[in-house]
């Protein structure tokens, strides 16, 4: 009998209860009038008198243990239910929390669009170094030795002594993407038809309208019989694809050391539609690119025969095109990484 009591007290000690139903099962098994403990009390009368005292004490201990356990289980269950009812009910129809993935930078969006437009008409994408020698950035492009663009005002020099093929021998951060024109023409045979997006640097004080680092896309087409008409056709096509329907385009005579003839390309202002505003300085037109027929001397500088091959080139600023497309009026926004700015381009 004492062993039985011991076994049942073990069972009670190890018992766990997690719900109201399990609590009720515990009560029925150990405490109720038909439970084990009551049954054992009934068996007490059959216990030999000399053991009765010890068994009685054991049974009383068991009864108390069952009662204590029952009370502590009841409290636990009550606490569990209270915390569950204080939580608001789970609403499975609520939308999920927004998943904050990053967005594409506006300059990336515009660069990709430019690439897409030119790839469709047969241009491939080329790349070149940002740290460049004076020769590729200036010399081969016909910039005279004393040209103001080489001035410390505009150019970040990296190493004044490192060697280059000709020219002053300076290493610098490229001031435009036109350096890649030279590298392509040096290493490839015509036909060459490439665009070259990339980052460029100029020694400017950072403000809303100027930055020391920005992006350009250069384009070049060199082959037999390439004429000014091909330049115009190509850029008309680009403007038609890139900007609003009805956008006007004009070629304005200009000068670049590496093209002859040269033209700057203006489009009707995307902000005011050509009626005049701050962006177009009330002229109705905004400049988007420089262009021209590649100077025969530049072609010859790269080891290609300018008698046989001609071509055009153009260069445009990605920030400028992004400004016109998305009305971004402060260049600093592009590099500040303010998510309030960047989030506006979600899903564009
Ligand atoms: N490199 C010139 C600049 O940064 C832009 C340019 C003008 C590029 C005429 C060209 C070009 O390829 O033909 O202002």
Boltz pocket constraint, residues with backbone or C-beta under 6 A from the ligand:
constraints:
  - pocket:
      binder: B
      contacts: [[A, 175], [A, 176], [A, 177], [A, 178], [A, 218], [A, 219], [A, 256], [A, 259], [A, 263], [A, 289], [A, 290], [A, 291], [A, 292], [A, 312], [A, 313], [A, 314], [A, 315], [A, 316]]
      max_distance: 6.0
